[in-house]
């Protein structure tokens, strides 16, 4: 009798916990998916549906005119190519430099290494706006510690409106969120047994060969996580992109200037007023087209992402 009562209590506990977990997951899914579903619903509406009192989610007149409008205004395909090139380039260079830095912090102990790693962690906390002006001026008159003026007769290089600011910061593990990527790699490398590397050293492999042949092939989940994070943040970045690039067509700049360009396209001048509801509809369509490549990429790499989160110990 007591055993059956105990089993019944345990069953109710499991059922209650499953129900609570279902409610939490459903709530989180709703919070995440609601804006995307709303944008999908808005993007396929006709302009007349904006003023129809019976249209809320399902449009009365299906239309793809919003997509055609956005593709034309944003010059979508060249913009997509430029953004993909910039994000891919910075992502690969960031992953390489941060992997080397993370391996050094996890395995190579030297005097002041812990203090230096604390400095790396501080870069996560320091707002980028605090160092924006000196970095901007340095890139505007780039001298490479005085070497370039010696070679060019006293002239410096202006690296703005080029990809060089992103390339240089990525190569030196100083790009956006680089401190977080170094931490991810360091945590992952620390989970690999030292015996694996010691066996490689006994066989005559050096540090570089051990890193390339032994460590790196076992770090695929961490690499995929850093690649995903870096690609998405660079794709969505508007702070550094609008600072370093003012003429290139990339996704974040085109999205921010979409209402302005729409006003110019639909009227005689930039100062003419455009229907704000229609303007919001077109902007939602542009945002949907901007995040669509990211959703496709995440579908293919989410398995590695979840595995890396488990192994690196990153929790919310």
C-alpha positions as CSV (number, residue, x, y, z in Angstrom):
1,X,0.0,0.0,0.0
2,X,2.7,2.4,0.9
3,X,4.8,1.5,-2.1
4,X,1.8,2.2,-4.5
5,X,1.2,5.5,-2.7
6,X,4.9,6.4,-3.1
7,X,4.8,5.6,-6.8
8,X,1.7,7.7,-7.3
9,X,3.4,10.7,-5.6
10,X,6.5,10.3,-7.7
11,X,4.3,10.1,-10.9
12,X,2.5,13.3,-10.0
13,X,5.8,15.0,-9.3
14,X,7.2,14.0,-12.7
15,X,4.0,15.0,-14.4
16,X,3.9,18.4,-12.6
17,X,7.6,19.1,-13.5
18,X,6.9,18.1,-17.1
19,X,4.0,20.5,-17.2
20,X,6.0,23.3,-15.7
21,X,8.8,22.7,-18.2
22,X,6.4,22.6,-21.1
23,X,4.9,26.0,-20.0
24,X,8.3,27.6,-19.7
25,X,9.5,26.3,-23.1
26,X,6.2,27.3,-24.8
27,X,6.5,30.8,-23.2
28,X,10.1,31.3,-24.3
29,X,9.3,30.0,-27.8
30,X,6.4,32.5,-28.0
31,X,8.5,35.4,-26.9
32,X,11.2,34.5,-29.5
33,X,8.9,33.6,-32.4
34,X,6.2,36.2,-32.0
35,X,8.1,39.1,-33.6
36,X,9.3,36.9,-36.5
37,X,5.7,35.6,-37.1
38,X,4.4,39.2,-36.9
39,X,7.0,40.3,-39.5
40,X,6.1,37.4,-41.8
41,X,2.4,38.3,-41.5
42,X,3.1,42.0,-42.2
43,X,5.4,41.4,-45.1
44,X,2.9,39.4,-47.2
45,X,0.1,41.9,-46.7
46,X,-1.1,44.3,-49.4
47,X,-1.0,48.0,-48.6
48,X,-4.9,48.1,-48.4
49,X,-4.8,45.5,-45.6
50,X,-3.2,48.1,-43.3
51,X,-6.5,49.9,-43.0
52,X,-8.8,46.9,-42.9
53,X,-10.4,46.4,-39.5
54,X,-10.8,42.7,-40.1
55,X,-7.2,42.0,-40.9
56,X,-4.9,41.1,-38.0
57,X,-2.7,38.2,-38.8
58,X,-4.0,36.6,-42.0
59,X,-4.0,39.1,-44.9
60,X,-7.0,39.6,-47.0
61,X,-4.9,40.3,-50.1
62,X,-1.7,38.3,-50.3
63,X,1.1,40.3,-52.0
64,X,4.8,40.0,-52.6
65,X,5.1,43.7,-53.5
66,X,6.8,44.5,-50.2
67,X,9.6,42.0,-51.0
68,X,10.1,43.5,-54.5
69,X,10.1,47.0,-53.0
70,X,12.7,46.1,-50.4
71,X,15.0,44.2,-52.8
72,X,15.0,47.3,-55.1
73,X,15.5,49.9,-52.3
74,X,18.2,48.0,-50.4
75,X,19.9,46.8,-53.6
76,X,19.5,43.5,-51.8
77,X,21.7,41.0,-53.7
78,X,24.9,43.1,-53.9
79,X,24.3,44.1,-50.2
80,X,23.9,40.5,-49.3
81,X,27.1,39.6,-51.0
82,X,29.1,42.4,-49.4
83,X,27.7,41.6,-45.9
84,X,28.4,37.9,-46.4
85,X,32.0,38.6,-47.5
86,X,32.7,41.0,-44.6
87,X,31.1,38.7,-42.0
88,X,32.9,35.6,-43.3
89,X,36.3,37.3,-43.4
90,X,36.1,38.7,-39.9
91,X,34.6,35.5,-38.6
92,X,37.4,33.3,-39.9
93,X,40.2,35.6,-38.8
94,X,38.6,36.1,-35.4
95,X,38.2,32.3,-34.9
96,X,41.9,31.7,-35.7
97,X,43.3,34.5,-33.5
98,X,41.0,33.7,-30.6
99,X,41.7,30.0,-30.8
100,X,45.5,30.7,-30.6
101,X,44.9,33.1,-27.6
102,X,42.6,30.6,-25.8
103,X,45.1,27.8,-26.3
104,X,47.9,29.9,-24.9
105,X,45.9,30.9,-21.8
106,X,44.8,27.3,-21.2
107,X,48.1,25.5,-21.6
108,X,51.1,27.9,-21.7
109,X,51.7,29.2,-18.2
110,X,54.0,32.2,-17.9
111,X,54.6,35.0,-15.5
112,X,51.6,37.3,-15.5
113,X,49.4,35.0,-17.6
114,X,46.5,35.1,-15.1
115,X,46.7,38.9,-14.9
116,X,46.7,39.2,-18.6
117,X,43.7,36.9,-18.8
118,X,41.9,39.1,-16.3
119,X,42.6,42.0,-18.8
120,X,41.0,40.0,-21.5
121,X,37.9,39.4,-19.4
122,X,37.7,43.1,-18.7
123,X,37.3,43.7,-22.4
124,X,33.9,42.0,-22.2
125,X,32.8,44.6,-19.6
126,X,34.3,47.7,-21.0
127,X,31.8,49.5,-23.4
128,X,33.2,49.9,-26.9
129,X,32.2,53.6,-26.9
130,X,35.0,54.3,-24.3
131,X,37.7,53.6,-26.8
132,X,35.9,54.5,-30.0
133,X,37.5,57.9,-30.6
134,X,41.2,56.8,-30.2
135,X,40.6,53.8,-32.3
136,X,38.9,55.9,-35.0
137,X,41.7,58.4,-35.1
138,X,44.3,55.7,-35.2
139,X,42.6,54.1,-38.2
140,X,42.1,57.4,-39.9
141,X,45.9,58.2,-39.7
142,X,47.3,54.7,-39.5
143,X,51.1,54.7,-39.1
144,X,51.8,51.2,-37.7
145,X,53.9,52.6,-34.9
146,X,55.6,55.1,-37.2
147,X,56.8,52.6,-39.8
148,X,54.4,53.6,-42.6
149,X,55.5,57.3,-42.7
150,X,59.1,56.2,-42.9
151,X,58.3,54.1,-46.0
152,X,55.9,56.6,-47.7
153,X,57.7,59.9,-47.1
154,X,55.8,61.1,-44.0
155,X,52.3,60.0,-45.2
156,X,49.9,58.0,-43.1
157,X,47.2,55.6,-44.4
158,X,43.4,56.2,-44.1
159,X,41.9,52.8,-43.5
160,X,38.3,54.1,-43.1
161,X,35.7,53.0,-45.7
162,X,37.7,49.8,-46.3
163,X,37.6,46.4,-44.7
164,X,41.0,46.8,-43.2
165,X,39.8,48.0,-39.7
166,X,37.8,44.7,-39.4
167,X,40.7,42.7,-40.7
168,X,43.3,44.2,-38.4
169,X,41.1,43.9,-35.3
170,X,40.2,40.3,-36.2
171,X,43.8,39.3,-36.7
172,X,44.8,40.7,-33.3
173,X,41.9,39.0,-31.4
174,X,40.6,42.5,-30.7
175,X,37.4,42.4,-32.7
176,X,33.9,42.6,-31.4
177,X,33.3,40.2,-28.4
178,X,36.8,38.7,-28.9
179,X,37.2,38.4,-25.1
180,X,34.1,36.1,-25.0
181,X,35.5,33.9,-27.8
182,X,38.9,33.6,-26.0
183,X,37.1,32.5,-22.9
184,X,35.0,29.9,-24.8
185,X,38.2,28.4,-26.4
186,X,40.1,28.5,-23.1
187,X,37.3,26.6,-21.3
188,X,37.0,24.1,-24.0
189,X,40.8,23.5,-24.2
190,X,41.0,23.0,-20.4
191,X,38.5,20.2,-20.8
192,X,40.9,18.2,-23.0
193,X,43.1,15.9,-20.9
194,X,46.8,16.9,-20.7
195,X,47.8,13.3,-21.4
196,X,46.7,13.7,-25.0
197,X,49.2,16.5,-25.5
198,X,52.0,14.8,-23.5
199,X,51.7,11.8,-25.7
200,X,52.2,14.0,-28.7
201,X,55.2,15.7,-27.1
202,X,56.8,12.3,-26.4
203,X,56.3,11.4,-30.1
204,X,58.3,14.5,-31.0
205,X,55.6,17.0,-31.9
206,X,56.0,20.6,-30.9
207,X,53.4,23.0,-29.6
208,X,52.3,24.2,-33.0
209,X,52.0,20.7,-34.5
210,X,50.2,19.4,-31.4
211,X,47.7,22.3,-31.6
212,X,47.0,21.7,-35.3
213,X,47.0,17.9,-35.4
214,X,45.7,17.0,-32.0
215,X,43.9,19.8,-30.3
216,X,42.1,21.6,-33.1
217,X,40.3,18.5,-34.6
218,X,38.8,17.9,-31.1
219,X,37.5,21.5,-30.8
220,X,34.9,21.5,-33.5
221,X,32.0,22.4,-31.2
222,X,33.8,25.4,-29.8
223,X,34.9,26.5,-33.2
224,X,31.4,26.2,-34.6
225,X,30.0,28.2,-31.6
226,X,32.6,31.0,-32.1
227,X,32.0,31.0,-35.8
228,X,28.2,31.3,-35.3
229,X,28.5,34.0,-32.6
230,X,31.0,36.1,-34.6
231,X,29.2,35.8,-37.9
232,X,25.8,36.8,-36.4
233,X,27.2,39.7,-34.4
234,X,29.1,41.0,-37.3
235,X,26.1,40.6,-39.6
236,X,23.9,42.6,-37.2
237,X,26.5,45.1,-36.1
238,X,25.7,48.7,-36.8
239,X,28.0,50.4,-34.3
240,X,31.4,49.6,-35.9
241,X,30.0,49.2,-39.4
242,X,28.6,52.8,-39.5
243,X,31.8,54.0,-37.9
244,X,34.3,52.4,-40.2
245,X,32.2,52.1,-43.4
246,X,30.0,55.0,-44.7
247,X,29.9,54.2,-48.4
248,X,29.8,50.4,-48.6
249,X,26.5,48.7,-48.9
250,X,26.1,46.2,-46.0
251,X,22.9,44.9,-44.4
252,X,22.9,46.9,-41.1
253,X,23.4,50.2,-42.9
254,X,20.8,49.5,-45.5
255,X,18.3,48.5,-42.9
256,X,18.8,51.7,-40.9
257,X,18.5,53.8,-44.0
258,X,15.5,51.9,-45.4
259,X,12.8,54.4,-44.3
260,X,14.8,57.3,-45.7
261,X,15.4,55.6,-49.0
262,X,11.8,54.6,-49.2
263,X,10.8,58.2,-48.7
264,X,13.0,59.3,-51.6
265,X,11.8,56.5,-53.9
266,X,8.0,57.1,-53.3
267,X,8.1,60.9,-53.2
268,X,9.7,63.9,-54.9
269,X,12.3,64.5,-52.1
270,X,13.6,63.3,-48.8
271,X,11.6,65.8,-46.9
272,X,8.2,64.6,-48.3
273,X,6.1,62.5,-45.9
274,X,5.4,58.9,-46.4
275,X,2.6,56.9,-44.8
276,X,4.2,55.7,-41.5
277,X,2.2,52.5,-41.5
278,X,3.4,51.6,-44.9
279,X,6.9,52.6,-44.0
280,X,6.8,50.3,-41.0
281,X,5.5,47.5,-43.2
282,X,8.4,47.8,-45.7
283,X,10.9,48.0,-42.8
284,X,9.6,44.8,-41.3
285,X,10.0,43.1,-44.7
286,X,13.6,44.4,-44.9
287,X,14.4,43.1,-41.4
288,X,12.9,39.7,-42.3
289,X,15.1,39.5,-45.4
290,X,18.1,40.5,-43.4
291,X,17.7,37.8,-40.7
292,X,16.7,35.0,-43.2
293,X,20.3,34.0,-44.0
294,X,21.1,33.8,-40.3
295,X,18.1,31.4,-39.6
296,X,19.2,29.2,-42.5
297,X,22.8,29.0,-41.1
298,X,21.6,28.3,-37.6
299,X,19.6,25.3,-38.7
300,X,22.7,23.6,-39.9
301,X,25.0,24.4,-37.0
302,X,22.7,24.3,-34.0
303,X,23.8,20.8,-33.0
304,X,27.4,21.9,-32.6
305,X,26.2,25.0,-30.8
306,X,24.3,23.1,-28.1
307,X,27.2,20.6,-27.7
308,X,29.7,23.4,-27.1
309,X,27.5,25.2,-24.6
310,X,27.4,22.0,-22.6
311,X,31.1,21.3,-22.7
312,X,32.4,24.9,-22.1
313,X,30.1,25.4,-19.1
314,X,28.4,28.5,-20.3
315,X,25.1,29.0,-18.6
316,X,22.5,31.7,-18.5
